[in-house]
Protein backbone atom coordinates (compact mmCIF):
# COMPACT_ATOMS: atom_id res chain seq x y z
CA UNK A 1 0.00 0.00 0.00
CA UNK A 2 1.33 3.42 -0.93
CA UNK A 3 1.61 6.20 1.61
CA UNK A 4 -0.94 8.41 -0.20
CA UNK A 5 -3.48 5.55 -0.12
CA UNK A 6 -2.96 5.17 3.63
CA UNK A 7 -3.92 8.77 4.41
CA UNK A 8 -6.91 8.79 2.04
CA UNK A 9 -10.34 9.01 3.64
CA UNK A 10 -12.84 6.23 2.95
CA UNK A 11 -15.58 7.08 0.47
CA UNK A 12 -19.38 6.93 0.64
CA UNK A 13 -20.98 6.93 4.08
CA UNK A 14 -18.07 8.69 5.84
CA UNK A 15 -17.68 12.28 6.98
CA UNK A 16 -14.54 14.25 7.88
CA UNK A 17 -14.26 15.52 11.44
CA UNK A 18 -13.81 19.20 11.97
CA UNK A 19 -10.31 20.10 13.24
CA UNK A 20 -10.08 20.12 17.03
CA UNK A 21 -13.25 18.14 17.79
CA UNK A 22 -11.69 14.69 17.71
CA UNK A 23 -12.80 12.33 20.45
CA UNK A 24 -15.76 14.44 21.57
CA UNK A 25 -17.51 13.72 18.26
CA UNK A 26 -16.78 10.00 18.28
CA UNK A 27 -17.93 9.68 21.89
CA UNK A 28 -21.12 11.58 21.18
CA UNK A 29 -22.09 9.66 18.04
CA UNK A 30 -20.55 6.20 18.43
CA UNK A 31 -20.71 5.88 22.23
CA UNK A 32 -20.21 2.08 22.09
CA UNK A 33 -17.01 2.42 20.04
CA UNK A 34 -13.66 1.39 21.50
CA UNK A 35 -10.33 2.68 20.25
CA UNK A 36 -7.27 0.72 19.14
CA UNK A 37 -4.07 2.73 18.73
CA UNK A 38 -1.41 1.78 16.20
CA UNK A 39 1.70 3.57 14.97
CA UNK A 40 0.43 6.72 13.21
CA UNK A 41 -3.14 5.41 13.19
CA UNK A 42 -6.06 5.06 15.60
CA UNK A 43 -9.22 3.12 14.77
CA UNK A 44 -12.56 3.06 16.56
CA UNK A 45 -14.66 -0.10 16.37
CA UNK A 46 -18.29 -0.60 17.34
CA UNK A 47 -18.26 -4.36 17.80
CA UNK A 48 -16.41 -5.57 14.71
CA UNK A 49 -17.40 -2.61 12.53
CA UNK A 50 -14.86 0.15 11.81
CA UNK A 51 -16.58 3.48 12.59
CA UNK A 52 -13.73 6.03 12.74
CA UNK A 53 -10.14 6.46 11.64
CA UNK A 54 -7.49 8.94 12.73
CA UNK A 55 -4.22 9.17 10.77
CA UNK A 56 -1.62 11.33 12.44
CA UNK A 57 2.05 12.06 12.18
CA UNK A 58 4.32 14.07 9.94
CA UNK A 59 1.59 14.83 7.36
CA UNK A 60 -0.80 16.32 9.90
CA UNK A 61 -3.97 14.80 11.24
CA UNK A 62 -6.55 13.21 8.93
CA UNK A 63 -9.78 12.24 10.65
CA UNK A 64 -12.96 10.62 9.37
CA UNK A 65 -16.00 9.05 10.98
CA UNK A 66 -18.78 6.86 9.65
CA UNK A 67 -22.12 8.64 9.31
CA UNK A 68 -24.73 8.01 12.02
CA UNK A 69 -27.13 5.15 11.37
CA UNK A 70 -30.78 6.05 10.76
CA UNK A 71 -31.85 4.41 14.04
CA UNK A 72 -29.14 6.14 16.13
CA UNK A 73 -29.89 6.62 19.84
CA UNK A 74 -27.87 8.78 22.26
CA UNK A 75 -25.94 7.21 25.11
CA UNK A 76 -28.34 6.32 27.94
CA UNK A 77 -27.85 8.53 30.99
CA UNK A 78 -27.08 5.55 33.26
CA UNK A 79 -24.11 4.53 31.10
CA UNK A 80 -22.82 8.11 30.83
CA UNK A 81 -22.81 8.49 34.62
CA UNK A 82 -21.06 5.12 35.00
CA UNK A 83 -18.35 6.09 32.49
CA UNK A 84 -17.75 9.37 34.30
CA UNK A 85 -17.46 7.52 37.61
CA UNK A 86 -14.94 5.07 36.09
CA UNK A 87 -12.88 7.95 34.68
CA UNK A 88 -12.84 9.67 38.08
CA UNK A 89 -11.69 6.42 39.75
CA UNK A 90 -8.85 6.06 37.25
CA UNK A 91 -7.75 9.66 37.80
CA UNK A 92 -7.88 9.20 41.58
CA UNK A 93 -5.77 6.00 41.34
CA UNK A 94 -3.19 7.90 39.29
CA UNK A 95 -3.12 10.73 41.84
CA UNK A 96 -2.62 8.29 44.72
CA UNK A 97 0.14 6.43 42.85
CA UNK A 98 1.92 9.68 41.94
CA UNK A 99 1.75 10.90 45.53
CA UNK A 100 3.12 7.59 46.85
CA UNK A 101 5.99 7.75 44.35
CA UNK A 102 6.75 11.34 45.32
CA UNK A 103 6.77 10.51 49.05
CA UNK A 104 8.98 7.46 48.48
CA UNK A 105 11.42 9.56 46.45
CA UNK A 106 11.54 12.23 49.14
CA UNK A 107 12.14 9.58 51.78
CA UNK A 108 15.01 7.99 49.82
CA UNK A 109 16.55 11.37 49.00
CA UNK A 110 16.29 12.51 52.62
CA UNK A 111 18.13 9.45 53.88
CA UNK A 112 21.01 9.94 51.47
CA UNK A 113 21.42 13.64 52.20
CA UNK A 114 21.24 13.53 55.98
CA UNK A 115 24.57 13.50 57.83
CA UNK A 116 25.21 10.85 60.46
CA UNK A 117 24.50 11.94 64.02
CA UNK A 118 27.63 12.73 66.08
CA UNK A 119 28.10 10.31 68.93
N, C-alpha and C positions, 0 to 999 in steps of 0.2 A: 504494500500500500504506500502510495506517495504521501509526502508531508501535506500537500495542499488538499488531498482527499480527506486526510485525518481531521483537518480543522473545518471542513465543510459542514454546514448545518444539514440535518435531514430535511426531506422535502415536505410533501403534503401532510397536513395534520399536525404540524409543529409551528411554534411561534418563538421568535427571539425574545429574550428577557431584556428589559430596559437596564442600562448600566447602573450598578449600585443597588439593585433590588435583591438579586441573588437568592439566598436561602429563604427570605421572607415570602417570596412568591411561591416557591416550591412547597413550603410548609403550609401555606394557605390553601393551595389548590390540591396538591397530592399529599394530604396529611398522613396517608398510610405508607408513603414512600420511605425507603431506607437508602442511605448513601453508601457507596463503595468508592474509596479513593485509590487511584492508580497514579503512576508517574505522569504528570502533566494532563491528567484527565480524572474527572469525578463523574460517576453515573448514579442516578437515582432509579430505584426499581420499586414498583408496586407489585408485590408478589414476584412473578417472573417477567413482568412486562417493563421494558425500559421506558421511563417517562420523562427523564431530563438528562442533559449532558452538559458538562462544563469543561471546556478545553482551556488551559491556562499555561503560561510560560512566557518564552521570549517573544512570541507574536502578539501578546496581549490576550485578554480573556475573550472567549467566544462561548456564549451561553445559548441554550435553546431548551424549550420545554414542550411536551406534548399538550395539545389543546384539551380543555376540560371535556369529559364525556357529557352527553346530553342529560344523563340522570345523576349528575354530580350533586353530592350533599356535603355541607360543611362539616368540619370536625365536631362531633358531639361534645358538649360542654364538660361532661364527666371525664372524657379522655384528655381534654385540654388541661383541666385542673391537675390530673394525675401526671401528665408530662411536665408541667411546671414544678410540681412537688419533687419529681425525680431529678430535674435539673438543679433545684435548690439543694437537694441532698448531695449531689455530686460536687457542687461548689463548696458546700460546707466540709465535705471530706477532704477536698484539696486544701482548704484553709487550715484545717486541723493538722494535716500532714506537713504543710509548709511551716507551720508554727513549731511543730515537734522537731523538724529538721533544724530550724533556726536556733531553738533552745539547746539542742544537742551540739551544734557547732559552737555556740557561745560557751557551753560547758567545757568542751575539749580545748578551745582556745584559751580559756581562763586558766585551766590547769597548766598549760605549757608556759604561759607568760608569768605566772606567779613565782616569786622567789621562795626558796626554802626558808622556813622559820629558823631564826638563830636559836641555838640551844645553849 
